[in-house]
Amino acid sequence: MARRKKGRDISGWLVVDKPAGPTSTTVVNKVRWALDAKKAGHAGTLDPAATGVLAVALGEATKTVPFITDALKCYRFEVRFGQATNTDDAEGEVIDSSDARPSDEQIADALDAFKGQIEQVPPQFSAVKVDGERAYTLARAGEDLDLAARPLWVDSLELIDRPDADHAVLEMVCGKGGYVRSIARDLGAALGCFGHVTWLRRTWSGPFEAESAVTLDRIEDLARTEALDELLLPLEVGLDDLPEVRVVAESAARLRNGNPGSVIAPAGVGYGDTVWASDQGRAVAVGVYRGGELHPNRVFVSD
């Protein structure tokens, strides 16, 4: 017999302002403990050295994680010119250097090549799997990996600040699967001077913003209290990018059992669109809209 998970059946989102140091998994485990939650997950890994928005889903909200993972995200980061490192960030060892430094105009011109649909090779030290092994495990063992390029949508990439000749602060809005470290590495290569990331902060992810995020210290201070429960956002926030349709009263039970049910859709929702269905403001299911019916592919357990 499978062992039952300990903890509360609590659902919602807690948006954490992740500090530099801990892994994303460590933060999730801390949140799960602080809320005594049975189930928790996160939408989009941040490197240990990175800071900013780490959206942690609890309970039924974990079913909405893919929609946040697919949403646009914003990163602000600093590039150090003149040095390439084996990790493409300041944690690694310098493997190449140059005395060349780009002008602001050269940086701005070079950024155009990194906008729109691009192909990006992940860093050697990344979580990409190679023959069943994580790339960072093989890289630490001294292997030189030939990683395949991956598609990435870059919505915008701008020069924000130039503290000095060695550094530039950039801001990027991109889709899922982007490596900021690869942007810094490839930008340095394009400018003929090498480059790596010195710091990185995710300022927003889908509907979640750093300004309203909770620090890890505050989470620890409020652990196991009602005050921490009150900081939870409803799971419906994770569906913000999907159209909402309203459930016809007698269909709620059918949808929660995974069967098609009648819904009322607003103007603009078309046949085949992915939508979420609500009953008095609460999420019932996500699925495909087909002419007055929702065909669910994930359902939410009612509290």
Buried (B, 14 or more C-beta within 10 A) or exposed (E): EEEEEEBEEBBBBBBBBBBBEBEBEEBBBBBBBBBBBBBBBBBBEBBBBBBBBBBBBBBBBBBBBBBBBBBBBBBBBBBBBBBBBBBBBBBBEEEEEBEEBBEEEBBBEBBEEBBEEBEBBBBBBBEBEBEEEBBBEBBEEEEEBEBEEBEBBBEEBEBEEBEEEBBBBBBBBBBBBBBBBBBBBBBBBBBEBBBBBBBBBBBBBBBBBBEEBBEBEBBEEBBEEEEBBEBBBBBBBBBBBBBBBBBBEEBBBBBBEBBBBBBEBEEEBEEEBBBBBBBEEBBBBBBBBEEBBBBBEBBBEEE
